[in-house]
Amino acid sequence: MTLTHPAAALDSLAQIPLSHEKVLITTGERSGLMITVAVHSTRLGQALGGARLWQYASWTDAVADALRLSTAMTLKNAAAGLNRGGGKSVIYLPLGTVLTDADKRLAMLDLGDAIESLNGAYMTAEDVGTSAELMAIVAERTHHVCGLPVASGGVGEPADATAAGVYASIESTLEALFGSRAVRDRHLVISGLGQVGGRLATALAAAGATLTVTDINADKRALAEELGASWVSALGAHRVHADLFVPCGLGGALTASVIAELNVLGVCGAANNQLATDAGAAQLDARGILWAPDFVVNGGGVVYLDMASEPNADRAQITQRVAHIGDVLTQVFADARANEITTLAAAEMLAAARLDAAR
């Protein structure tokens, strides 16, 4: 691997506070791909977080993403009330890389070996760029993996539960803004129509919401037409005048310039690490835009994976626990108001209380 500007690249990593218990960076023996497994915390239990297979401009961007995402997983699992720590794995693909199914298989076998080398500190699952089927390949090399296909004896992908938790959070956000949880006739802008965003759009349309949607994949426009939603350019979605902006794509979408141009009263979506920097929380607050912290909102997937993987799992209890995410968010909003702090600070305070209790 050749670095054109190694000092500058490493400097970008230095911007991220390193509070992790373990960080493994390895090159896959079979695939030749660079794999990062970041274990941020096991204070509450084995770290749980998905495996991301994605293209990045540089290897340092991939490592930085693993560090940020694993930190967010600690907060997510703590806020969701799970006895799980936070971790994440990222397989780095240089820009323009196209993998065949055979290539993906080799990458997943390598990922399994990397996870197994951590002696149970971390359990993985599907994430952006991976799937339940790919997790079944990981399971050939380690048993520290969940979310396998039902046909393989697993509990399947958690996208339905993630979308259900986001839906409950949208209801709570609307209630905080308008005094009613009803989504009918509310205008929502959904950016990202992947596994979660697509399910969410379908459910909101069925409930009578007015939708404007977008995705970097133009093929998703067919779903917009099917749902009777308006389509807008991905670059301009955040400027649409609406009730809520719902980011459901990759992280970092809420930059200072995007926040300055938002034309909504609230932001509540499924994307991880939505704030480009933590300062964005104060910027949103100063503009009077209610932000629902992402690591609270999108916790339905990990709740499902954790509870459904237990023997004799009770589906009704899982559904109830996922719906409870909306109640947790309501408490975050109340704490933010009572303490005159940002919703980010309030959500971090909630997660920190659980982590401190585990000491």
Secondary structure as UniProt FT lines:
FT   HELIX           6..14
FT   STRAND          22..27
FT   TURN            29..31
FT   STRAND          34..41
FT   STRAND          47..48
FT   STRAND          51..56
FT   HELIX           59..79
FT   TURN            80..81
FT   STRAND          85..94
FT   TURN            95..96
FT   HELIX           101..116
FT   TURN            117..120
FT   STRAND          122..124
FT   TURN            128..129
FT   HELIX           132..138
FT   TURN            139..141
FT   HELIX           150..152
FT   HELIX           159..178
FT   TURN            184..185
FT   STRAND          187..191
FT   HELIX           195..206
FT   TURN            207..208
FT   STRAND          210..214
FT   HELIX           218..220
FT   HELIX           221..227
FT   STRAND          230..231
FT   TURN            234..236
FT   HELIX           237..239
FT   STRAND          244..247
FT   HELIX           256..261
FT   STRAND          266..267
FT   HELIX           279..286
FT   TURN            287..288
FT   STRAND          290..291
FT   HELIX           294..297
FT   TURN            298..299
FT   HELIX           300..308
FT   TURN            311..312
FT   HELIX           315..323
FT   HELIX           325..339
FT   HELIX           343..357
//
